[in-house]
Amino acid sequence: MKACVLYFSLFGNTRRFAEAISNSLKIPIFDLAISEPSIVEKFELLIIGTPVHGFSPPRQVSSYIEKLPKANCKKTIIFCTYAIRKGRTLEKMEDNLAKLGYRTILSVSKKGLKPSEEDFSDAINKIKEIIFG
């Protein structure tokens, strides 16, 4: 399955999580702040990450998702990083993706500031289990 990681990061935590996923799965990674939404057309699985801002995804992430091409049950895995609470961040992302025809198959999150790559191992193992069975 051809997959990629798309992420937006405010303070580097989400970027570190996205890089850990990309490195572990050996898949391409794109910063959605500088990537066109049309890039997703060549992938079967999107792994999309965001920080939490006001218990929701930042407007940059929501705006990017709104610009994604419509899909027919294309699979997504979504993740977030947060310091206090994740709020409804993942639910809002899943709802926005579903409106465009994307199907979220896994949601994972990581709490903490400045996590290391090892701190993401549980979430990465969940992702690998979903992808590789």
C-alpha positions, 0 to 999 in steps of 0.5 A, spaced: 500 500 500 502 506 497 502 511 503 505 518 505 505 522 512 502 529 512 503 533 518 503 540 520 507 542 526 507 549 531 513 547 536 516 541 533 513 535 536 508 533 531 514 534 526 518 529 530 512 524 531 511 524 523 518 523 522 518 517 526 512 514 522 516 516 516 522 513 518 519 507 521 515 505 515 520 508 510 515 512 506 515 519 504 513 525 508 510 532 507 509 538 511 502 540 509 504 548 510 508 547 503 505 541 500 499 542 495 493 538 497 493 534 490 499 530 492 495 525 496 492 523 489 498 518 488 497 515 495 492 509 497 493 511 505 494 518 508 497 519 515 495 526 517 498 529 523 497 535 527 498 539 533 492 541 538 490 548 538 484 550 542 482 543 543 482 543 535 486 542 529 489 549 527 486 552 522 492 551 517 490 543 518 482 544 517 483 549 511 488 543 508 483 538 509 478 542 506 482 543 499 483 535 499 481 532 492 474 528 493 476 520 495 472 514 494 473 511 501 481 512 501 484 510 507 487 515 513 490 514 519 490 521 523 494 523 529 495 529 534 500 531 539 498 535 545 500 538 551 494 539 556 488 535 552 487 533 545 479 535 546 475 533 539 481 534 535 481 527 532 474 527 531 474 534 528 479 531 523 475 525 522 469 528 520 472 533 515 475 527 512 469 523 511 465 529 508 470 528 502 470 521 502 476 519 506 475 513 511 479 514 518 482 507 520 486 509 526 487 515 530 492 516 535 495 521 539 501 523 544 501 527 550 508 531 552 513 536 550 519 534 546 518 527 546 523 523 543 522 517 537 522 512 542 516 515 546 512 514 539 513 507 539 506 504 541 503 509 536 507 507 531 506 499 533 499 500 532 500 504 525 504 498 523 499 493 525 493 496 521 497 497 515 501 490 515 496 486 519 
